[in-house]
């Protein structure tokens, strides 16, 4: 059976052992492929599953994608426990080891710069959700007496919609304030598109979906400050913290690909 | 290279991590390198859009600004119609160049 090389991440050489029994996307344990001052973390995958054509089909298969994405993330996660990896996008595949080496050689300088920038940092994800149906709270008219007149009814409606507006205003202020204060502790920050609750399964509406690049040394502090803000009296607003992740959201930008150079000057012709 | 210092315990991660969080990172983020096996990134982007469509209604998708199918002739009869109209206009134009005077200038 022909096998190909699936690359999870690039990092600096390291001594620490990876967790035992770690398996990659096709059940093959990840191996280290050193080249110069870099190491590619690869595993062998069957061509039957990772040829162009096979991949195209697989990527449309949610179950396959889920399994592969989790396996990819698991390897990157194991690396994050021992070093600062530069995570690659899902399904970066080469024919053989020498193809991987050539890639490392060609991008050595760019990888080096990015790894230096990310060194010692992890990524934390912070999301703010607004609970969809705020209890018609705050409305002073408690479990509402039946409106005595059309005017009362209108007044109640107005109060309810004001409570909703209040919630959105508060949520926006809260998210802005949270993002600002977390950005102070972080080396860098990225705002991502809000997640659709039907994909994430999270309740309410996602109003902030941010990633923060945080030094390991201050990660504890960072987490505490998220916890503190989350515990503030903020009915209807929920804060969700995920991490530590490898610095996925910060891996791209300076990677010196020609495309990126162009991206930096969107208005100018090359 | 610094050795990682102690990290806080993971939050919402590992085996229990939300699929949306994982896909967001491994499909949308991370370094993009063209390997020997060329996967058209457009395919992947298409997939993530499809994923959203799997779980979101069409109206919701439009609300989110996702409306690629509207201009894809394979998926939308309106786009097919538009394409036909454009093709007709192009043909008319070329005919007119070949034989001015015989083809009416006016497009539908």
Interface residues (C-beta under 8 A of the other chain):
Chain A: X4 X7 X10 X12 X14 X50 X51 X52 X55 X56 X59 X60 X62 X65 X66 X69 X70 X72 X73 X74 X77 X80 X81 X82 X83 X84 X86 X87 X88 X89 X90 X91 X92 X93 X94 X95 X99 X103 X107 X114 X119 X120 X122 X125 X192 X195 X196 X198 X199 X200 X201 X202 X216 X217 X219 X220 X223 X240 X241 X242 X243 X244 X245 X248 X249 X251 X252 X255 X257
Chain B: X1 X2 X4 X5 X6 X7 X8 X10 X11 X12 X13 X14 X15 X17 X18 X19 X20 X21 X22 X23 X24 X25 X26 X27 X29 X30 X31 X32 X33 X35 X36 X37 X38 X39 X40 X43 X44 X47 X50 X51 X52 X54 X55 X56 X60 X64
